[in-house]
Amino acid sequence: MIRIAVTTLAIVWPAIAGASVIAPGAEVAPYGTMSDGRPVQQVTLRNAEGMAVRIITLGAIITAVEVADDQGQVENVALGLPDVATYEAHNSDYYFGGVVGRFAGRIANARFAIDGEEVRLTPNLGPHALHGGAGGGTIFKLWELRQAGPAHAVLAYTSPAQEQGFPGELAISVTYNLTEEGALFIDYAATTDAPTVLNLTNHSYFNLAGADGGPVYGHTLRIFSDRILATNDAGLPTGGFEPVAGTAFDFREGRPVAGPGGQGMPVNDGVSGYNHSWMIEQRDDELVAAARLADPESGRVMDVFTTEPSIHVYVANYFAGDQVGAAGVPLAPHTGIALETQHLPDSPNRADFPSTLLRSGETFRSRTVYHFHLGR
């Protein structure tokens, strides 16, 4: 197990409720207006090395991560949509950049039980629930900018009881911190007033060649895991784990995402690409390495560290090319890769999986780090 190699950032966890505090030097600007007239803000985090991370209050979405290549050329390496109206109209197709919840991933038949009582959710993937439900997940909500400074931001959202069927009023905060070493820390905290389930992740798509860089086949991917979750064609667990050795899922030593034209990727439900969960060996919520993504052409590298028990890798298999992204180019299949640190899909229905249950009086906490640097 590889432990975090960047400077640990000591964070004082913010209160989940409280007044907004905008510190001197914070870059906060209008970003647009939602269809119901509510304004959306953008906060920009910077470090002394010229790296910038831009976040909007709609969905706590990361709209840009601007980093230099080994020639000093700065580009945005996070895919996104061009404006608020497009996020409202189309992000249920893509889930660009924001906090996905209340439950990231799939829940079979949109139902589960807590303490013997059945909970029924709003299905949005056939009979199943995905990423919190259509229009009801946290990525579609307007968050409050609770704190902002030159290199940090805290956003908060309170999900009312029974939103998309989930029990309990859930108060969530997400803290973004950008370090001088190029590490973006994402810290989640949440409390509930009744037993519920919770699985939060960030759903950014990255292309280290730039947001208009084309397919990510030539990116080198390393995943620090020797087993994946076995799933059926619906992406739901079948009840076991499979070793990656000798398969298309073996990224233990690092290798290209795919061959030319996407050769070598698995085909699931008639679609080529990765949309799978790898298990990460955890000990007492320690921050450990989950993955490394590198672009040999630009020299950019992104290391992923997490306290979560798995990482879900998705290479934009279902991008259709019919939507133009913020970079001004069509969003074609496999032009981005999402590295989603989270709990396993359908965990509420699987007693043998790490628990996602959150009870009143408890505080959920989770940390993920995306560390950007140069290397070959």
C-alpha distance (Angstrom), angle and dihedral (degrees) to the residues before:
residue distance angle dihedral
M1 . . .
I2 3.80 . .
R3 3.76 116.1 .
I4 3.79 127.0 -150.5
A5 3.78 114.3 -66.2
V6 3.81 99.3 -169.4
T7 3.79 125.5 84.4
T8 3.79 108.6 -78.3
L9 3.77 110.6 -117.0
A10 3.80 113.5 -139.6
I11 3.78 106.9 -140.0
V12 3.77 125.5 -171.5
W13 3.78 100.8 -145.0
P14 3.82 109.5 -121.2
A15 3.74 122.5 -125.8
I16 3.80 109.8 -94.5
A17 3.81 88.7 -133.6
G18 3.79 127.9 36.0
A19 3.79 146.9 93.3
S20 3.80 123.5 -50.2
V21 3.81 117.2 -99.6
I22 3.81 118.8 -166.0
A23 3.80 109.0 -171.5
P24 3.82 125.2 -146.7
G25 3.79 111.1 -85.5
A26 3.79 94.5 26.9
E27 3.81 114.4 142.0
V28 3.79 106.8 -138.5
A29 3.79 120.5 158.5
P30 3.82 139.6 162.5
Y31 3.79 112.7 -89.8
G32 3.79 102.2 -178.4
T33 3.77 143.5 -70.7
M34 3.78 130.5 -79.8
S35 3.79 121.1 -126.3
D36 3.81 90.3 -100.2
G37 3.82 91.5 54.5
R38 3.79 99.5 -102.5
P39 3.81 113.7 139.5
V40 3.80 121.5 -121.3
Q41 3.80 119.9 -146.9
Q42 3.78 130.7 -153.8
V43 3.79 124.3 -149.7
T44 3.81 121.1 -165.6
L45 3.80 122.2 -153.4
R46 3.81 119.0 -159.7
N47 3.78 139.1 -179.3
A48 3.80 130.5 -158.7
E49 3.81 91.3 -100.7
G50 3.80 91.6 66.9
M51 3.80 97.6 -104.1
A52 3.80 115.9 141.9
V53 3.81 133.2 -168.7
R54 3.81 119.2 -167.0
I55 3.81 121.6 -158.9
I56 3.80 130.5 -179.8
T57 3.78 128.5 -154.4
L58 3.81 91.9 -124.1
G59 3.79 102.6 94.0
A60 3.83 91.4 -20.4
I61 3.81 82.0 -88.8
I62 3.80 122.3 -177.1
T63 3.80 101.9 -137.8
A64 3.80 97.3 178.0
V65 3.80 142.6 12.9
E66 3.80 107.4 -170.2
V67 3.80 115.0 -164.0
A68 3.81 135.2 158.4
D69 3.80 125.6 -113.8
D70 3.79 123.0 -137.0
Q71 3.82 89.8 -82.2
G72 3.80 92.4 54.3
Q73 3.82 94.6 -105.1
V74 3.82 109.9 145.1
E75 3.81 117.8 -145.3
N76 3.77 137.4 163.8
V77 3.82 108.7 -106.4
A78 3.84 98.1 -175.9
L79 3.79 119.8 86.4
G80 3.79 119.5 -133.7
L81 3.77 148.0 146.1
P82 3.81 125.8 -86.2
D83 3.82 103.5 -116.2
V84 3.79 148.2 -7.4
A85 3.80 94.1 -87.2
T86 3.80 91.8 55.3
Y87 3.80 92.4 47.0
E88 3.81 89.3 51.8
A89 3.80 93.4 47.0
H90 3.79 102.0 39.5
N91 3.80 113.5 17.5
S92 3.79 90.9 93.4
D93 3.82 84.1 69.8
Y94 3.82 95.5 50.1
Y95 3.85 113.6 14.7
F96 3.80 92.3 -143.6
G97 3.76 119.3 -161.0
G98 3.77 105.7 -35.2
V99 3.79 142.5 104.5
V100 3.79 108.7 -72.6
G101 3.80 116.3 -153.1
R102 2.88 177.3 38.9
F103 3.77 77.5 179.2
A104 3.80 120.7 2.7
G105 3.78 112.1 -149.6
R106 3.77 131.4 14.9
I107 3.79 131.5 -35.1
A108 3.80 112.7 -163.4
N109 3.79 116.0 -114.9
A110 3.82 88.6 -9.2
R111 3.79 92.3 -88.7
F112 3.80 143.2 96.8
A113 3.80 138.2 154.2
I114 3.81 133.4 -109.1
D115 3.80 116.6 -165.8
G116 3.79 89.6 -16.5
E117 3.80 94.8 -52.6
E118 3.80 116.7 117.5
V119 3.80 117.9 -125.5
R120 3.80 117.8 -158.6
L121 3.79 120.1 -160.3
T122 3.79 132.3 -165.0
P123 3.83 106.3 -93.1
N124 3.80 118.6 -136.0
L125 3.82 103.7 164.2
G126 3.76 103.4 59.2
P127 3.82 104.3 -71.1
H128 3.82 92.1 -19.2
A129 3.81 134.3 84.9
L130 3.81 119.8 -122.5
H131 3.83 128.6 -169.5
G132 3.79 95.1 -18.0
G133 3.78 99.0 -45.6
A134 3.80 135.4 -71.5
G135 3.78 110.5 -49.4
G136 3.78 91.1 -14.2
G137 3.77 102.3 82.6
T138 3.78 124.2 102.7
I139 3.82 92.9 -106.6
F140 3.82 89.8 68.2
K141 3.81 95.6 50.2
L142 3.79 130.4 93.8
W143 3.79 108.0 -115.5
E144 3.80 126.6 -155.9
L145 3.80 116.7 -115.0
R146 3.80 96.9 -129.9
Q147 3.82 99.6 173.9
A148 3.80 135.1 5.6
G149 3.78 134.6 -179.7
P150 3.81 137.0 156.8
A151 3.83 91.6 -78.2
H152 3.79 106.9 14.3
A153 3.79 141.4 55.0
V154 3.79 134.6 -177.8
L155 3.79 120.6 -158.2
A156 3.80 126.9 -175.3
Y157 3.78 137.9 -164.7
T158 3.80 131.5 178.4
S159 3.79 114.0 -149.8
P160 3.81 110.3 -155.2
A161 3.77 121.0 -128.4
Q162 3.80 112.8 -84.4
E163 3.79 94.2 19.1
Q164 3.82 100.8 157.7
G165 3.82 85.1 -10.2
F166 3.81 98.8 -62.5
P167 3.82 113.3 140.1
G168 3.78 122.9 -126.3
E169 3.78 133.2 33.3
L170 3.80 104.2 -88.7
A171 3.82 122.6 -155.3
I172 3.82 111.6 -161.2
S173 3.79 133.4 -176.1
V174 3.81 129.0 -176.3
T175 3.79 122.0 -164.7
Y176 3.80 122.3 -159.1
N177 3.82 117.5 -163.6
L178 3.80 125.3 178.1
T179 3.81 116.8 -158.9
E180 3.79 129.8 -155.5
E181 3.82 87.9 -112.0
G182 3.81 90.9 62.5
A183 3.81 97.4 -103.3
L184 3.80 118.0 142.6
F185 3.82 108.5 -154.7
I186 3.82 116.0 -158.8
D187 3.80 113.8 -167.2
Y188 3.79 123.9 -175.7
A189 3.80 128.4 -162.9
A190 3.80 129.5 175.7
T191 3.81 142.3 168.5
T192 3.79 132.1 -170.2
D193 3.79 136.4 -160.0
A194 3.83 93.0 -144.0
P195 3.81 135.7 26.2
T196 3.81 111.0 -75.0
V197 3.80 141.1 147.1
L198 3.78 124.8 -106.2
N199 3.81 135.9 -173.1
L200 3.81 116.7 165.5
T201 3.79 129.0 -177.7
N202 3.78 141.7 157.8
H203 3.80 112.8 -110.8
S204 3.81 101.8 -160.2
Y205 3.78 118.7 150.0
F206 3.80 113.9 -142.7
N207 3.78 132.5 -158.3
L208 3.80 109.6 176.5
A209 3.80 91.1 -163.4
G210 3.80 87.6 63.3
A211 3.79 134.2 -78.9
D212 3.81 88.8 -79.9
G213 3.81 93.3 43.7
G214 3.81 99.3 115.0
P215 3.83 126.3 -131.2
V216 3.81 117.4 -1.1
Y217 3.81 94.4 -137.1
G218 3.81 92.4 118.7
H219 3.80 94.6 50.5
T220 3.77 112.6 108.8
L221 3.80 113.5 -126.1
R222 3.78 127.4 -166.4
I223 3.81 120.9 -176.2
F224 3.78 119.2 -169.2
S225 3.78 95.7 -140.6
D226 3.78 137.8 92.4
R227 3.82 99.0 -158.7
I228 3.78 140.7 47.2
L229 3.77 133.0 -156.7
A230 3.80 112.2 -97.3
T231 3.82 110.6 -126.3
N232 3.79 139.8 174.4
D233 3.82 127.3 -124.8
A234 3.81 89.6 -80.1
G235 3.81 90.4 59.1
L236 3.80 92.2 -111.6
P237 3.82 124.0 134.6
T238 3.77 118.0 -96.6
G239 3.79 92.4 -160.1
G240 3.77 105.7 -93.4
F241 3.79 147.5 65.8
E242 3.78 128.0 -118.3
P243 3.82 129.3 -148.1
V244 3.81 113.6 -115.7
A245 3.82 95.5 -147.3
G246 3.78 111.5 122.5
T247 3.82 94.3 4.7
A248 3.81 138.0 101.9
F249 3.81 86.7 -99.4
D250 3.80 96.0 64.7
F251 3.80 106.9 112.3
R252 3.80 96.0 143.6
E253 3.80 94.4 119.8
G254 3.81 96.8 33.2
R255 3.81 125.2 -104.5
P256 3.82 140.0 163.7
V257 3.77 115.6 -61.2
A258 3.81 89.0 -122.6
G259 3.76 144.1 -20.2
P260 3.82 123.9 -98.7
G261 3.78 111.1 -48.3
G262 3.79 90.7 10.0
Q263 3.78 96.7 -63.2
G264 3.78 117.2 170.9
M265 3.80 98.9 27.3
P266 3.80 118.3 125.6
V267 3.79 122.1 -105.0
N268 3.78 117.1 -133.4
D269 3.79 123.6 179.4
G270 3.80 88.7 -10.6
V271 3.82 94.3 -55.1
S272 3.80 124.5 110.4
G273 3.80 120.1 -134.3
Y274 3.77 145.9 54.8
N275 3.80 121.5 -57.9
H276 3.80 99.7 149.2
S277 3.80 142.9 121.5
W278 3.81 123.6 -121.5
M279 3.82 120.2 -161.4
I280 3.81 116.5 -120.8
E281 3.79 116.7 -154.5
Q282 3.81 106.4 -123.4
R283 3.79 135.0 -172.9
D284 3.79 121.7 -165.0
D285 3.83 95.1 -31.3
E286 3.81 91.4 -58.7
L287 3.80 116.9 166.2
V288 3.82 106.4 -110.4
A289 3.80 137.7 168.5
A290 3.79 115.7 -88.2
A291 3.81 104.9 168.6
R292 3.79 147.5 -12.8
L293 3.81 122.6 -145.6
A294 3.82 120.4 -170.6
D295 3.79 136.7 177.3
P296 3.82 109.6 -149.4
E297 3.80 93.0 -161.0
S298 3.81 98.9 55.0
G299 3.80 97.6 27.2
R300 3.79 91.1 -128.6
V301 3.81 117.0 145.7
M302 3.81 129.9 -172.1
D303 3.81 120.2 -165.2
V304 3.80 118.4 -164.3
F305 3.82 121.8 -150.3
T306 3.78 126.1 177.4
T307 3.79 148.4 167.2
E308 3.82 89.2 -142.5
P309 3.82 122.8 104.9
S310 3.81 97.6 -126.0
I311 3.78 145.3 24.2
H312 3.79 121.4 -142.2
V313 3.79 114.3 -151.8
Y314 3.81 118.2 -157.2
V315 3.81 122.9 173.5
A316 3.81 98.4 -164.9
N317 3.79 93.2 -95.0
Y318 3.79 92.7 166.4
F319 3.79 99.1 48.3
A320 3.80 103.0 125.6
G321 3.80 102.6 -165.6
D322 3.81 90.5 -122.5
Q323 3.81 94.6 107.1
V324 3.81 125.4 66.5
G325 3.80 114.9 -137.9
A326 3.80 130.1 -142.3
A327 3.82 89.6 -88.6
G328 3.80 89.6 63.0
V329 3.81 97.3 -112.3
P330 3.82 129.7 106.2
L331 3.78 116.4 -91.1
A332 3.78 98.6 -118.2
P333 3.82 125.9 -179.0
H334 3.81 116.4 -74.7
T335 3.83 95.4 10.0
G336 3.81 92.3 124.8
I337 3.78 139.7 28.1
A338 3.79 125.6 -142.9
L339 3.81 117.4 -154.9
E340 3.79 102.2 -166.6
T341 3.81 116.5 -171.3
Q342 3.78 108.5 -156.8
H343 3.79 148.7 111.2
L344 3.79 120.2 -67.9
P345 3.81 123.1 -79.2
D346 3.79 117.3 -95.7
S347 3.81 90.9 14.3
P348 3.84 93.0 148.1
N349 3.81 87.7 65.0
R350 3.82 95.5 43.7
A351 3.79 116.8 74.2
D352 3.82 90.4 -175.0
F353 3.84 92.9 59.8
P354 3.83 124.0 83.4
S355 3.79 106.2 -80.6
T356 3.80 123.5 -102.6
L357 3.81 94.0 -173.4
L358 3.81 116.5 128.5
R359 3.79 120.5 -171.5
S360 3.77 133.5 -164.7
G361 3.80 110.6 -82.9
E362 3.81 93.1 29.7
T363 3.80 126.5 102.4
F364 3.78 120.7 -143.8
R365 3.81 114.0 -142.9
S366 3.77 130.0 178.5
R367 3.81 135.2 163.9
T368 3.79 133.0 -159.2
V369 3.80 127.2 177.3
Y370 3.81 128.3 -159.4
H371 3.82 106.3 -165.9
F372 3.82 115.4 -166.0
H373 3.79 120.1 -162.7
L374 3.81 142.2 134.5
G375 3.79 128.2 -91.3
R376 3.77 143.6 128.3
